[in-house]
Amino acid sequence: MNQVSLDKLETGSVLAADVKDRSGRLLLKAGCEIEERHLKIFQTWGISTVCITDAEENGLEDIDPEIRALVREEVKKNFNGNDFSHPAISMLVEICVDRELVQQGQGHG
């Protein structure tokens, strides 16, 4: 998990932790892929840094989002009955997605 400043945050990055405003209101859940509109929301609410997954360390930064989404849906089957909105479950799913992609030869471990 890497903490990244908003000015260096790129679309396509995956949140490793929930993003909340100063009063604790949830702005975006862990596991969500950053889109341009999210950058604007963070800026509006004064968010200066976010935590993203370590996909770069695994060579997974260039994975096609469609492939990642397919793998995520398969991984979620192993978490049947869990609350995917819970930050810990969401983070575990993303860790498992990265590991599965590495095992499939999509990146390096």
N, CA, C and O atoms as a printed pandas DataFrame, in Angstrom:
     atom_number atom_name residue_name chain_id  residue_number  x_coord  y_coord  z_coord
0              1         N          MET        A               1    0.858   -1.167    0.000
1              2        CA          MET        A               1    0.000    0.000    0.000
2              3         C          MET        A               1    0.905    1.232    0.000
3              4         O          MET        A               1    1.837    1.333    0.798
4              5         N          ASN        A               2    0.620    2.152   -0.896
5              6        CA          ASN        A               2    1.392    3.384   -1.017
6              7         C          ASN        A               2    0.499    4.589   -0.783
7              8         O          ASN        A               2   -0.634    4.639   -1.262
8              9         N          GLN        A               3    1.019    5.558   -0.044
9             10        CA          GLN        A               3    0.298    6.817    0.117
10            11         C          GLN        A               3    0.779    7.748   -0.989
11            12         O          GLN        A               3    1.979    7.965   -1.161
12            13         N          VAL        A               4   -0.189    8.301   -1.741
13            14        CA          VAL        A               4    0.131    9.122   -2.905
14            15         C          VAL        A               4   -0.561   10.470   -2.763
15            16         O          VAL        A               4   -1.730   10.544   -2.386
16            17         N          SER        A               5    0.178   11.538   -3.072
17            18        CA          SER        A               5   -0.428   12.867   -3.029
18            19         C          SER        A               5   -1.369   13.030   -4.222
19            20         O          SER        A               5   -1.179   12.416   -5.272
20            21         N          LEU        A               6   -2.367   13.856   -4.039
21            22        CA          LEU        A               6   -3.391   14.041   -5.066
22            23         C          LEU        A               6   -2.785   14.495   -6.390
23            24         O          LEU        A               6   -3.257   14.092   -7.453
24            25         N          ASP        A               7   -1.756   15.321   -6.342
25            26        CA          ASP        A               7   -1.160   15.814   -7.589
26            27         C          ASP        A               7   -0.398   14.734   -8.351
27            28         O          ASP        A               7   -0.096   14.911   -9.531
28            29         N          LYS        A               8   -0.080   13.607   -7.687
29            30        CA          LYS        A               8    0.610   12.497   -8.354
30            31         C          LYS        A               8   -0.303   11.301   -8.588
31            32         O          LYS        A               8    0.114   10.314   -9.194
32            33         N          LEU        A               9   -1.531   11.378   -8.119
33            34        CA          LEU        A               9   -2.493   10.287   -8.275
34            35         C          LEU        A               9   -2.945   10.197   -9.722
35            36         O          LEU        A               9   -3.279   11.209  -10.339
36            37         N          GLU        A              10   -2.956    8.979  -10.267
37            38        CA          GLU        A              10   -3.327    8.774  -11.656
38            39         C          GLU        A              10   -4.624    7.987  -11.753
39            40         O          GLU        A              10   -4.922    7.145  -10.905
40            41         N          THR        A              11   -5.389    8.273  -12.798
41            42        CA          THR        A              11   -6.582    7.483  -13.056
42            43         C          THR        A              11   -6.151    6.042  -13.298
43            44         O          THR        A              11   -5.080    5.789  -13.850
44            45         N          GLY        A              12   -6.984    5.112  -12.887
45            46        CA          GLY        A              12   -6.670    3.697  -13.025
46            47         C          GLY        A              12   -6.054    3.098  -11.777
47            48         O          GLY        A              12   -6.038    1.875  -11.633
48            49         N          SER        A              13   -5.541    3.929  -10.860
49            50        CA          SER        A              13   -5.014    3.425   -9.598
50            51         C          SER        A              13   -6.174    2.854   -8.777
51            52         O          SER        A              13   -7.319    3.283   -8.924
52            53         N          VAL        A              14   -5.871    1.898   -7.925
53            54        CA          VAL        A              14   -6.902    1.266   -7.097
54            55         C          VAL        A              14   -6.677    1.651   -5.640
55            56         O          VAL        A              14   -5.574    1.517   -5.111
56            57         N          LEU        A              15   -7.739    2.130   -5.004
57            58        CA          LEU        A              15   -7.640    2.543   -3.600
58            59         C          LEU        A              15   -7.400    1.344   -2.695
59            60         O          LEU        A              15   -8.065    0.316   -2.818
60            61         N          ALA        A              16   -6.450    1.487   -1.791
61            62        CA          ALA        A              16   -6.174    0.442   -0.807
62            63         C          ALA        A              16   -6.924    0.698    0.491
63            64         O          ALA        A              16   -7.041   -0.195    1.330
64            65         N          ALA        A              17   -7.432    1.912    0.659
65            66        CA          ALA        A              17   -8.164    2.276    1.873
66            67         C          ALA        A              17   -9.286    3.238    1.502
67            68         O          ALA        A              17   -9.206    3.957    0.505
68            69         N          ASP        A              18  -10.324    3.237    2.316
69            70        CA          ASP        A              18  -11.423    4.176    2.104
70            71         C          ASP        A              18  -10.905    5.607    2.130
71            72         O          ASP        A              18   -9.947    5.920    2.837
72            73         N          VAL        A              19  -11.550    6.473    1.350
73            74        CA          VAL        A              19  -11.249    7.906    1.391
74            75         C          VAL        A              19  -12.433    8.578    2.066
75            76         O          VAL        A              19  -13.575    8.452    1.624
76            77         N          LYS        A              20  -12.134    9.306    3.162
77            78        CA          LYS        A              20  -13.191    9.979    3.922
78            79         C          LYS        A              20  -12.862   11.455    4.031
79            80         O          LYS        A              20  -11.697   11.853    4.016
80            81         N          ASP        A              21  -13.919   12.267    4.143
81            82        CA          ASP        A              21  -13.692   13.703    4.343
82            83         C          ASP        A              21  -13.328   13.947    5.808
83            84         O          ASP        A              21  -13.243   13.002    6.593
84            85         N          ARG        A              22  -13.117   15.188    6.170
85            86        CA          ARG        A              22  -12.668   15.530    7.531
86            87         C          ARG        A              22  -13.648   15.124    8.609
87            88         O          ARG        A              22  -13.256   14.896    9.753
88            89         N          SER        A              23  -14.924   15.031    8.256
89            90        CA          SER        A              23  -15.926   14.644    9.250
90            91         C          SER        A              23  -16.158   13.136    9.275
91            92         O          SER        A              23  -17.008   12.650   10.021
92            93         N          GLY        A              24  -15.407   12.398    8.466
93            94        CA          GLY        A              24  -15.522   10.948    8.465
94            95         C          GLY        A              24  -16.502   10.387    7.457
95            96         O          GLY        A              24  -16.723    9.177    7.415
96            97         N          ARG        A              25  -17.091   11.246    6.646
97            98        CA          ARG        A              25  -18.038   10.785    5.628
98            99         C          ARG        A              25  -17.273   10.087    4.504
99           100         O          ARG        A              25  -16.273   10.603    4.005
100          101         N          LEU        A              26  -17.755    8.918    4.118
101          102        CA          LEU        A              26  -17.117    8.131    3.070
102          103         C          LEU        A              26  -17.284    8.813    1.716
103          104         O          LEU        A              26  -18.401    9.112    1.293
104          105         N          LEU        A              27  -16.166    9.053    1.045
105          106        CA          LEU        A              27  -16.202    9.624   -0.300
106          107         C          LEU        A              27  -16.035    8.543   -1.361
107          108         O          LEU        A              27  -16.688    8.588   -2.403
108          109         N          LEU        A              28  -15.157    7.565   -1.096
109          110        CA          LEU        A              28  -14.930    6.475   -2.043
110          111         C          LEU        A              28  -14.365    5.280   -1.291
111          112         O          LEU        A              28  -13.475    5.428   -0.454
112          113         N          LYS        A              29  -14.883    4.098   -1.593
113          114        CA          LYS        A              29  -14.495    2.874   -0.896
114          115         C          LYS        A              29  -13.162    2.330   -1.386
115          116         O          LYS        A              29  -12.767    2.542   -2.533
116          117         N          ALA        A              30  -12.487    1.631   -0.502
117          118        CA          ALA        A              30  -11.279    0.896   -0.873
118          119         C          ALA        A              30  -11.640   -0.101   -1.965
119          120         O          ALA        A              30  -12.728   -0.677   -1.958
120          121         N          GLY        A              31  -10.726   -0.299   -2.894
121          122        CA          GLY        A              31  -10.949   -1.235   -3.986
122          123         C          GLY        A              31  -11.472   -0.578   -5.246
123          124         O          GLY        A              31  -11.479   -1.196   -6.311
124          125         N          CYS        A              32  -11.910    0.666   -5.141
125          126        CA          CYS        A              32  -12.414    1.379   -6.321
126          127         C          CYS        A              32  -11.248    1.858   -7.182
127          128         O          CYS        A              32  -10.192    2.244   -6.678
128          129         N          GLU        A              33  -11.469    1.821   -8.478
129          130        CA          GLU        A              33  -10.479    2.330   -9.419
130          131         C          GLU        A              33  -10.704    3.826   -9.608
131          132         O          GLU        A              33  -11.832    4.266   -9.832
132          133         N          ILE        A              34   -9.634    4.600   -9.517
133          134        CA          ILE        A              34   -9.722    6.057   -9.596
134          135         C          ILE        A              34  -10.068    6.490  -11.024
135          136         O          ILE        A              34   -9.450    6.059  -11.998
136          137         N          GLU        A              35  -11.066    7.349  -11.108
137          138        CA          GLU        A              35  -11.462    7.952  -12.377
138          139         C          GLU        A              35  -11.244    9.458  -12.273
139          140         O          GLU        A              35  -11.051    9.984  -11.177
140          141         N          GLU        A              36  -11.274   10.144  -13.395
141          142        CA          GLU        A              36  -11.054   11.591  -13.428
142          143         C          GLU        A              36  -12.012   12.317  -12.479
143          144         O          GLU        A              36  -11.610   13.259  -11.795
144          145         N          ARG        A              37  -13.264   11.888  -12.435
145          146        CA          ARG        A              37  -14.248   12.562  -11.577
146          147         C          ARG        A              37  -13.892   12.419  -10.095
147          148         O          ARG        A              37  -14.206   13.301   -9.296
148          149         N          HIS        A              38  -13.242   11.318   -9.728
149          150        CA          HIS        A              38  -12.837   11.125   -8.336
150          151         C          HIS        A              38  -11.764   12.139   -7.955
151          152         O          HIS        A              38  -11.759   12.649   -6.834
152          153         N          LEU        A              39  -10.867   12.429   -8.873
153          154        CA          LEU        A              39   -9.821   13.417   -8.604
154          155         C          LEU        A              39  -10.447   14.772   -8.286
155          156         O          LEU        A              39   -9.993   15.478   -7.385
156          157         N          LYS        A              40  -11.484   15.126   -9.024
157          158        CA          LYS        A              40  -12.168   16.399   -8.791
158          159         C          LYS        A              40  -12.888   16.402   -7.441
159          160         O          LYS        A              40  -12.892   17.409   -6.732
160          161         N          ILE        A              41  -13.491   15.277   -7.097
161          162        CA          ILE        A              41  -14.177   15.158   -5.803
162          163         C          ILE        A              41  -13.176   15.306   -4.662
163          164         O          ILE        A              41  -13.431   16.025   -3.696
164          165         N          PHE        A              42  -12.037   14.624   -4.775
165          166        CA          PHE        A              42  -11.015   14.718   -3.727
166          167         C          PHE        A              42  -10.543   16.151   -3.568
167          168         O          PHE        A              42  -10.377   16.638   -2.449
168          169         N          GLN        A              43  -10.331   16.820   -4.682
169          170        CA          GLN        A              43   -9.871   18.201   -4.645
170          171         C          GLN        A              43  -10.915   19.097   -3.981
171          172         O          GLN        A              43  -10.578   19.959   -3.168
172          173         N          THR        A              44  -12.181   18.887   -4.332
173          174        CA          THR        A              44  -13.275   19.676   -3.765
174          175         C          THR        A              44  -13.350   19.514   -2.250
175          176         O          THR        A              44  -13.599   20.482   -1.532
176          177         N          TRP        A              45  -13.135   18.293   -1.764
177          178        CA          TRP        A              45  -13.262   18.009   -0.338
178          179         C          TRP        A              45  -11.952   18.163    0.422
179          180         O          TRP        A              45  -11.893   17.837    1.607
180          181         N          GLY        A              46  -10.912   18.647   -0.223
181          182        CA          GLY        A              46   -9.656   18.918    0.463
182          183         C          GLY        A              46   -8.827   17.695    0.787
183          184         O          GLY        A              46   -8.016   17.723    1.713
184          185         N          ILE        A              47   -9.017   16.622    0.038
185          186        CA          ILE        A              47   -8.220   15.412    0.249
186          187         C          ILE        A              47   -6.860   15.629   -0.404
187          188         O          ILE        A              47   -6.787   15.927   -1.596
188          189         N          SER        A              48   -5.787   15.485    0.360
189          190        CA          SER        A              48   -4.454   15.742   -0.196
190          191         C          SER        A              48   -3.690   14.471   -0.531
191          192         O          SER        A              48   -2.826   14.484   -1.408
192          193         N          THR        A              49   -4.000   13.356    0.165
193          194        CA          THR        A              49   -3.335   12.078   -0.114
194          195         C          THR        A              49   -4.343   10.941   -0.012
195          196         O          THR        A              49   -5.345   11.045    0.697
196          197         N          VAL        A              50   -4.066    9.851   -0.729
197          198        CA          VAL        A              50   -4.859    8.626   -0.636
198          199         C          VAL        A              50   -3.905    7.439   -0.644
199          200         O          VAL        A              50   -2.756    7.559   -1.069
200          201         N          CYS        A              51   -4.380    6.307   -0.179
201          202        CA          CYS        A              51   -3.590    5.079   -0.205
202          203         C          CYS        A              51   -4.041    4.244   -1.394
203          204         O          CYS        A              51   -5.232    3.991   -1.575
204          205         N          ILE        A              52   -3.073    3.819   -2.201
205          206        CA          ILE        A              52   -3.389    2.971   -3.351
206          207         C          ILE        A              52   -2.685    1.636   -3.205
207          208         O          ILE        A              52   -1.731    1.509   -2.437
208          209         N          THR        A              53   -3.155    0.647   -3.940
209          210        CA          THR        A              53   -2.548   -0.683   -3.898
210          211         C          THR        A              53   -1.167   -0.643   -4.525
211          212         O          THR        A              53   -0.823    0.305   -5.231
212          213         N          ASP        A              54   -0.390   -1.660   -4.268
213          214        CA          ASP        A              54    0.986   -1.744   -4.744
214          215         C          ASP        A              54    1.100   -2.441   -6.087
215          216         O          ASP        A              54    2.052   -3.190   -6.305
216          217         N          ALA        A              55    0.169   -2.219   -6.982
217          218        CA          ALA        A              55    0.185   -2.876   -8.290
218          219         C          ALA        A              55    1.498   -2.616   -9.017
219          220         O          ALA        A              55    1.990   -3.490   -9.731
220          221         N          GLU        A              56    2.070   -1.432   -8.845
221          222        CA          GLU        A              56    3.298   -1.093   -9.535
222          223         C          GLU        A              56    4.441   -2.025   -9.135
223          224         O          GLU        A              56    5.279   -2.381   -9.963
224          225         N          GLU        A              57    4.468   -2.417   -7.865
225          226        CA          GLU        A              57    5.535   -3.287   -7.386
226          227         C          GLU        A              57    5.416   -4.689   -7.968
227          228         O          GLU        A              57    6.409   -5.414   -8.030
228          229         N          ASN        A              58    4.237   -5.076   -8.390
229          230        CA          ASN        A              58    4.017   -6.396   -8.956
230          231         C          ASN        A              58    4.022   -6.394  -10.478
231          232         O          ASN        A              58    3.765   -7.428  -11.094
232          233         N          GLY        A              59    4.306   -5.263  -11.090
233          234        CA          GLY        A              59    4.273   -5.178  -12.544
234          235         C          GLY        A              59    2.858   -5.223  -13.086
235          236         O          GLY        A              59    2.650   -5.631  -14.229
236          237         N          LEU        A              60    1.876   -4.811  -12.285
237          238        CA          LEU        A              60    0.469   -4.922  -12.670
238          239         C          LEU        A              60   -0.141   -3.594  -13.098
239          240         O          LEU        A              60   -1.351   -3.514  -13.313
240          241         N          GLU        A              61    0.677   -2.550  -13.225
241          242        CA          GLU        A              61    0.122   -1.235  -13.536
242          243         C          GLU        A              61   -0.468   -1.141  -14.934
243          244         O          GLU        A              61   -1.303   -0.275  -15.192
244          245         N          ASP        A              62   -0.046   -2.022  -15.843
245          246        CA          ASP        A              62   -0.530   -1.955  -17.223
246          247         C          ASP        A              62   -1.600   -2.996  -17.544
247          248         O          ASP        A              62   -1.922   -3.210  -18.712
248          249         N          ILE        A              63   -2.151   -3.643  -16.522
249          250        CA          ILE        A              63   -3.174   -4.662  -16.743
250          251         C          ILE        A              63   -4.432   -4.012  -17.300
251          252         O          ILE        A              63   -4.882   -2.972  -16.817
252          253         N          ASP        A              64   -4.980   -4.637  -18.309
253          254        CA          ASP        A              64   -6.234   -4.173  -18.905
254          255         C          ASP        A              64   -7.313   -4.165  -17.815
255          256         O          ASP        A              64   -7.507   -5.178  -17.144
256          257         N          PRO        A              65   -8.017   -3.043  -17.626
257          258        CA          PRO        A              65   -9.057   -2.964  -16.593
258          259         C          PRO        A              65  -10.139   -4.041  -16.746
259          260         O          PRO        A              65  -10.721   -4.479  -15.752
260          261         N          GLU        A              66  -10.407   -4.462  -17.966
261          262        CA          GLU        A              66  -11.412   -5.519  -18.175
262          263         C          GLU        A              66  -10.917   -6.847  -17.614
263          264         O          GLU        A              66  -11.691   -7.593  -17.016
264          265         N          ILE        A              67   -9.634   -7.147  -17.802
265          266        CA          ILE        A              67   -9.064   -8.379  -17.253
266          267         C          ILE        A              67   -9.099   -8.320  -15.733
267          268         O          ILE        A              67   -9.481   -9.287  -15.075
268          269         N          ARG        A              68   -8.695   -7.177  -15.179
269          270        CA          ARG        A              68   -8.722   -7.008  -13.720
270          271         C          ARG        A              68  -10.142   -7.200  -13.185
271          272         O          ARG        A              68  -10.332   -7.850  -12.157
272          273         N          ALA        A              69  -11.133   -6.643  -13.867
273          274        CA          ALA        A              69  -12.533   -6.763  -13.429
274          275         C          ALA        A              69  -12.992   -8.222  -13.470
275          276         O          ALA        A              69  -13.687   -8.677  -12.561
276          277         N          LEU        A              70  -12.609   -8.952  -14.513
277          278        CA          LEU        A              70  -12.980  -10.369  -14.612
278          279         C          LEU        A              70  -12.353  -11.179  -13.476
279          280         O          LEU        A              70  -13.013  -12.015  -12.860
280          281         N          VAL        A              71  -11.082  -10.923  -13.211
281          282        CA          VAL        A              71  -10.394  -11.630  -12.126
282          283         C          VAL        A              71  -11.027  -11.267  -10.792
283          284         O          VAL        A              71  -11.200  -12.132   -9.933
284          285         N          ARG        A              72  -11.381   -9.974  -10.608
285          286        CA          ARG        A              72  -12.009   -9.539   -9.362
286          287         C          ARG        A              72  -13.319  -10.292   -9.124
287          288         O          ARG        A              72  -13.590  -10.718   -8.001
288          289         N          GLU        A              73  -14.127  -10.458  -10.161
289          290        CA          GLU        A              73  -15.400  -11.174  -10.006
290          291         C          GLU        A              73  -15.169  -12.632   -9.622
291          292         O          GLU        A              73  -15.915  -13.188   -8.816
292          293         N          GLU        A              74  -14.140  -13.252  -10.194
293          294        CA          GLU        A              74  -13.816  -14.632   -9.824
294          295         C          GLU        A              74  -13.341  -14.721   -8.384
295          296         O          GLU        A              74  -13.740  -15.624   -7.648
296          297         N          VAL        A              75  -12.484  -13.783   -7.979
297          298        CA          VAL        A              75  -11.960  -13.764   -6.613
298          299         C          VAL        A              75  -13.092  -13.554   -5.613
299          300         O          VAL        A              75  -13.103  -14.181   -4.553
300          301         N          LYS        A              76  -14.039  -12.683   -5.936
301          302        CA          LYS        A              76  -15.152  -12.398   -5.016
302          303         C          LYS        A              76  -15.956  -13.647   -4.695
303          304         O          LYS        A              76  -16.569  -13.728   -3.630
304          305         N          LYS        A              77  -15.966  -14.620   -5.593
305          306        CA          LYS        A              77  -16.685  -15.876   -5.327
306          307         C          LYS        A              77  -16.108  -16.591   -4.108
307          308         O          LYS        A              77  -16.819  -17.316   -3.412
308          309         N          ASN        A              78  -14.801  -16.383   -3.851
309          310        CA          ASN        A              78  -14.161  -16.989   -2.680
310          311         C          ASN        A              78  -14.524  -16.275   -1.385
311          312         O          ASN        A              78  -14.258  -16.784   -0.296
312          313         N          PHE        A              79  -15.126  -15.105   -1.500
313          314        CA          PHE        A              79  -15.515  -14.313   -0.346
314          315         C          PHE        A              79  -17.032  -14.261   -0.200
315          316         O          PHE        A              79  -17.570  -13.335    0.407
316          317         N          ASN        A              80  -17.714  -15.246   -0.752
317          318        CA          ASN        A              80  -19.170  -15.296   -0.711
318          319         C          ASN        A              80  -19.675  -15.143    0.723
319          320         O          ASN        A              80  -19.194  -15.808    1.641
320          321         N          GLY        A              81  -20.637  -14.267    0.893
321          322        CA          GLY        A              81  -21.219  -14.044    2.211
322          323         C          GLY        A              81  -20.559  -12.914    2.988
323          324         O          GLY        A              81  -21.009  -12.575    4.082
324          325         N          ASN        A              82  -19.508  -12.331    2.443
325          326        CA          ASN        A              82  -18.825  -11.226    3.111
326          327         C          ASN        A              82  -19.367   -9.888    2.623
327          328         O          ASN        A              82  -19.957   -9.793    1.547
328          329         N          ASP        A              83  -19.160   -8.877    3.422
329          330        CA          ASP        A              83  -19.588   -7.515    3.094
330          331         C          ASP        A              83  -18.451   -6.819    2.340
331          332         O          ASP        A              83  -17.452   -6.426    2.942
332          333         N          PHE        A              84  -18.605   -6.670    1.017
333          334        CA          PHE        A              84  -17.560   -6.081    0.192
334          335         C          PHE        A              84  -17.373   -4.595    0.445
335          336         O          PHE        A              84  -16.386   -4.016   -0.008
336          337         N          SER        A              85  -18.289   -3.970    1.153
337          338        CA          SER        A              85  -18.117   -2.562    1.484
338          339         C          SER        A              85  -17.212   -2.381    2.713
339          340         O          SER        A              85  -16.777   -1.268    3.007
340          341         N          HIS        A              86  -16.935   -3.475    3.422
341          342        CA          HIS        A              86  -16.051   -3.389    4.584
342          343         C          HIS        A              86  -14.619   -3.195    4.085
343          344         O          HIS        A              86  -14.167   -3.934    3.210
344          345         N          PRO        A              87  -13.897   -2.208    4.633
345          346        CA          PRO        A              87  -12.550   -1.911    4.138
346          347         C          PRO        A              87  -11.594   -3.103    4.165
347          348         O          PRO        A              87  -10.808   -3.278    3.234
348          349         N          ALA        A              88  -11.647   -3.906    5.193
349          350        CA          ALA        A              88  -10.731   -5.051    5.280
350          351         C          ALA        A              88  -11.034   -6.078    4.196
351          352         O          ALA        A              88  -10.117   -6.606    3.568
352          353         N          ILE        A              89  -12.301   -6.360    3.975
353          354        CA          ILE        A              89  -12.690   -7.323    2.943
354          355         C          ILE        A              89  -12.317   -6.777    1.572
355          356         O          ILE        A              89  -11.786   -7.502    0.731
356          357         N          SER        A              90  -12.595   -5.507    1.352
357          358        CA          SER        A              90  -12.261   -4.887    0.075
358          359         C          SER        A              90  -10.758   -4.961   -0.194
359          360         O          SER        A              90  -10.342   -5.258   -1.314
360          361         N          MET        A              91   -9.955   -4.695    0.816
361          362        CA          MET        A              91   -8.505   -4.754    0.649
362          363         C          MET        A              91   -8.044   -6.187    0.396
363          364         O          MET        A              91   -7.179   -6.421   -0.447
364          365         N          LEU        A              92   -8.612   -7.137    1.117
365          366        CA          LEU        A              92   -8.260   -8.543    0.895
366          367         C          LEU        A              92   -8.580   -8.978   -0.530
367          368         O          LEU        A              92   -7.800   -9.690   -1.163
368          369         N          VAL        A              93   -9.724   -8.546   -1.020
369          370        CA          VAL        A              93  -10.102   -8.894   -2.394
370          371         C          VAL        A              93   -9.061   -8.351   -3.367
371          372         O          VAL        A              93   -8.624   -9.069   -4.266
372          373         N          GLU        A              94   -8.659   -7.096   -3.199
373          374        CA          GLU        A              94   -7.682   -6.494   -4.111
374          375         C          GLU        A              94   -6.320   -7.186   -4.016
375          376         O          GLU        A              94   -5.639   -7.354   -5.028
376          377         N          ILE        A              95   -5.924   -7.582   -2.819
377          378        CA          ILE        A              95   -4.668   -8.324   -2.655
378          379         C          ILE        A              95   -4.763   -9.653   -3.400
379          380         O          ILE        A              95   -3.823  -10.055   -4.087
380          381         N          CYS        A              96   -5.891  -10.326   -3.261
381          382        CA          CYS        A              96   -6.088  -11.605   -3.940
382          383         C          CYS        A              96   -6.144  -11.433   -5.458
383          384         O          CYS        A              96   -5.649  -12.283   -6.198
384          385         N          VAL        A              97   -6.739  -10.349   -5.918
385          386        CA          VAL        A              97   -6.776  -10.067   -7.360
386          387         C          VAL        A              97   -5.349   -9.906   -7.875
387          388         O          VAL        A              97   -4.987  -10.494   -8.894
388          389         N          ASP        A              98   -4.541   -9.114   -7.177
389          390        CA          ASP        A              98   -3.155   -8.924   -7.598
390          391         C          ASP        A              98   -2.397  -10.253   -7.616
391          392         O          ASP        A              98   -1.670  -10.544   -8.566
392          393         N          ARG        A              99   -2.565  -11.042   -6.580
393          394        CA          ARG        A              99   -1.865  -12.336   -6.516
394          395         C          ARG        A              99   -2.313  -13.256   -7.646
395          396         O          ARG        A              99   -1.494  -13.948   -8.251
396          397         N          GLU        A             100   -3.598  -13.262   -7.925
397          398        CA          GLU        A             100   -4.115  -14.103   -9.010
398          399         C          GLU        A             100   -3.538  -13.656  -10.359
399          400         O          GLU        A             100   -3.159  -14.486  -11.185
400          401         N          LEU        A             101   -3.478  -12.364  -10.566
401          402        CA          LEU        A             101   -2.908  -11.839  -11.817
402          403         C          LEU        A             101   -1.429  -12.224  -11.941
403          404         O          LEU        A             101   -0.970  -12.570  -13.029
404          405         N          VAL        A             102   -0.690  -12.165  -10.843
405          406        CA          VAL        A             102    0.712  -12.564  -10.858
406          407         C          VAL        A             102    0.826  -14.063  -11.173
407          408         O          VAL        A             102    1.675  -14.468  -11.967
408          409         N          GLN        A             103   -0.026  -14.880  -10.552
409          410        CA          GLN        A             103   -0.002  -16.321  -10.797
410          411         C          GLN        A             103   -0.348  -16.652  -12.241
411          412         O          GLN        A             103    0.134  -17.643  -12.791
412          413         N          GLN        A             104   -1.182  -15.823  -12.848
413          414        CA          GLN        A             104   -1.546  -16.041  -14.253
414          415         C          GLN        A             104   -0.475  -15.531  -15.207
415          416         O          GLN        A             104   -0.602  -15.659  -16.425
416          417         N          GLY        A             105    0.581  -14.952  -14.640
417          418        CA          GLY        A             105    1.661  -14.446  -15.479
418          419         C          GLY        A             105    1.435  -13.056  -16.007
419          420         O          GLY        A             105    2.115  -12.630  -16.940
420          421         N          GLN        A             106    0.482  -12.332  -15.423
421          422        CA          GLN        A             106    0.181  -10.970  -15.877
422          423         C          GLN        A             106    1.169   -9.952  -15.317
423          424         O          GLN        A             106    1.299   -8.850  -15.851
424          425         N          GLY        A             107    1.853  -10.312  -14.258
425          426        CA          GLY        A             107    2.803   -9.396  -13.622
426          427         C          GLY        A             107    3.932  -10.217  -13.035
427          428         O          GLY        A             107    4.113  -11.378  -13.402
428          429         N          HIS        A             108    4.688   -9.632  -12.133
429          430        CA          HIS        A             108    5.745  -10.362  -11.450
430          431         C          HIS        A             108    5.601  -10.149   -9.955
431          432         O          HIS        A             108    5.152   -9.088   -9.521
432          433         N          GLY        A             109    5.977  -11.151   -9.158
433          434        CA          GLY        A             109    5.803  -11.078   -7.725
434          435         C          GLY        A             109    7.026  -10.635   -7.078
435          436         O          GLY        A             109    7.067  -10.513   -5.854
